[in-house]
Amino acid sequence: MTDHELPKTRSGEPRAFFGRRSGKKLHGGQQAVFDATLPQLEIKLEGPLNPRSLFPDAERIVVEIGYGGGEHLARQAAENPKTGFIGCEVFTGGIGKMVQTIAGQELRNIRLFTDDALKLLVQLPEGSIDEVYLLYPDPWPKTRHHKRRFVSPTTLGELARVIREGGKFHFATDIEDYANWTLAHIVRQPLFSFEPERPGSWHEPYSGWQATRYEQKARREGRMTSFYFTFNRT
């Protein structure tokens, strides 16, 4: 798929799978770190991108779409220094936190993409990614906004193309409707399979999982059930 084949709005612009980009302004110290560090980390697309060019010595390549505050991405990168991580996020507050964490922990195996993740996926070679995480994406609960949900035939097709055979796509949500939506789309994508260990095992967090701040907030607000799906690239 090329750029002009991305889902379009009525105006002809590529449809975004997100809402706003900005929130609270970064304070002086945060802005200084952001300005100094992001240019070294940011992926600028100028055509097809081989992720191995970003991490020549990496044993594996992992993508996290919508990393939020970056807790999961930073921890994974620190625990797996031989893996190259690409984090996709458009929200400036999350990018700012991630940049600060990378600088503070001196993480050398993360690169950041600050635009719609689909634009990155379509530029990656086939079978070039080992795992993809999509954790607690915006559920866009109103029916008229469902077209903005990241899980769609288009995105699953691109994920199936770029994840290598035997690789994995991890999806977590605390919204049952989005969980059902995702399963309904997965069963229509022949290159992914869902093979839970036993009924209900999808409510058990991933091995080594640590709840994100979003997840902790959801628990405080009474949303107690989460779905932790892992889909295998066949």
HELIX and SHEET records of a PDB file:
HELIX    1   1 ASP A    3  GLU A    5  5                                   3    
HELIX    2   2 GLY A   28  LEU A   41  1                                  14    
HELIX    3   3 PRO A   51  SER A   53  5                                   3    
HELIX    4   4 GLU A   71  GLU A   79  1                                   9    
HELIX    5   5 THR A   92  GLN A  105  1                                  14    
HELIX    6   6 ALA A  117  LEU A  121  1                                   5    
HELIX    7   7 THR A  143  ARG A  148  5                                   6    
HELIX    8   8 PRO A  153  VAL A  162  1                                  10    
HELIX    9   9 GLU A  176  ILE A  186  1                                  11    
HELIX   10  10 SER A  201  HIS A  203  5                                   3    
HELIX   11  11 ARG A  213  ARG A  220  1                                   8    
SHEET    1   A 7 ILE A 110  PHE A 113  0                                        
SHEET    2   A 7 THR A  83  CYS A  88  1                                        
SHEET    3   A 7 ARG A  60  ILE A  65  1                                        
SHEET    4   A 7 ILE A 129  LEU A 135  1                                        
SHEET    5   A 7 ILE A 163  THR A 173  1                                        
SHEET    6   A 7 PHE A 227  ARG A 233 -1                                        
SHEET    7   A 7 PHE A 192  PHE A 194 -1                                        
END                                                                             
